Amino acid sequence: MIDYNIYVENEYSHWNIDTEKITKTVEEIFKYYMTCPEIYENCCLKDYEYDTVAFDFLFCDSNKTHQINKDYRGKDYPADIITFAVFADSPEDERFVLDLEINLGEIIIGLDKIIEEAAKKEISKESELTFMISHGILHLLGFDHRDEKEFQFVVDHQKQALGSMGIKYDKI
């Protein structure tokens, strides 16, 4: 059984995030992904011994994601999500497991962008947030979407993860 060390910080005052619910959502999504052979066999965790995974969430606004995007990624626009996949993006010989814990990295989500996107798609902001959390977890596991095939793989698995939680998500 995997343990989780999940830190959640909310800087966005217009949405009171239930950190306990977010933590449970993250655990459910992560557990689901680890049951998918096509994810587990190709993710950064394969062949590592661990009993705890750790990652951080920062919920903020698009002003903050814009600044982070500019400072760390050289991109001059706000983002709905930014991930720093510390473990997956490190060369294999520089990855470390400390006390059987792997720190996967950080997921930063602009909640105002989530609210805006949910309104456009005519879905709940909670469904859109869960979709983006599932997206961020895939990035932390080492998956990207540089081409259409990779994009479809990521989106299909996000939809399946939400479906496993009883959330129907068919808006892209």
C-alpha positions, -999 to +999 in steps of 0.1 A: +000+000+000+013+034-010+013+063+015+009+099+003+025+131+015+004+157-002+008+194+006-020+218-005-017+255-004-045+278-016-036+315-023-069+321-042-094+338-019-124+334-042-126+296-039-123+280-005-106+247-015-114+217+007-079+204+012-091+171+026-113+165-004-084+175-028-061+150-010-086+122-014-092+131-050-054+130-057-051+097-040-079+082-060-065+094-093-030+083-084-042+048-074-062+045-106-032+055-127-010+029-110-035+002-120-032+011-157-003-010-172+003+015-200+008+042-174+027+022-148+050+005-172+060+038-188+061+062-158+090+075-139+082+053-109+088+020-126+117+000-112+120+022-080+113+009-046+092+033-025+063+033-001+054+070-001+049+095-029+049+132-022+038+162-042+026+197-037-003+217-049-005+254-051-038+270-060-035+306-071-047+330-097-036+336-133-015+366-123+007+342-103+008+315-131+017+342-156+046+353-134+058+317-129+054+309-166+075+340-174+102+335-147+107+297-151+095+287-185+101+319-206+064+320-216+046+353-214+010+342-207-011+329-178-016+292-175-044+271-161-018+245-149+020+244-145+038+213-133+074+210-121+080+172-124+111+171-101+115+133-102+104+125-138+124+154-153+157+145-135+182+123-152+178+087-139+212+088-122+202+120-103+168+107-091+168+098-054+145+080-030+149+092+006+135+069+033+114+051+006+097+084-003+097+098-038+090+135-043+073+138-077+071+176-077+046+204-078+013+212-095+003+248-097-033+256-108-048+290-116-083+286-101-097+317-119-087+299-152-104+268-140-136+287-132-135+304-166-129+272-185-157+254-166-181+282-175-171+279-212-177+241-211-208+244-190-196+220-164-189+224-127-157+240-116-151+209-094-151+186-125-128+209-144-105+211-113-104+173-110-097+170-147-067+194-143-055+176-112-055+143-132-036+161-160-010+174-135-005+140-120+002+125-154+029+152-160+045+144-126+046+107-137+066+117-168+039+120-195+037+149-219+017+159-249+040+172-275+021+157-304-015+146-312-009+110-302+006+119-268-022+144-262-048+118-270-032+093-246-031+119-218-067+131-223-081+095-227-065+085-194-077+117-177-113+109-188-109+073-176-095+084-142-125+107-137-149+080-149-135+056-123-146+082-098-181+085-112-174+118-130-184+120-167-161+143-185-166+147-223-156+184-227-122+193-241 
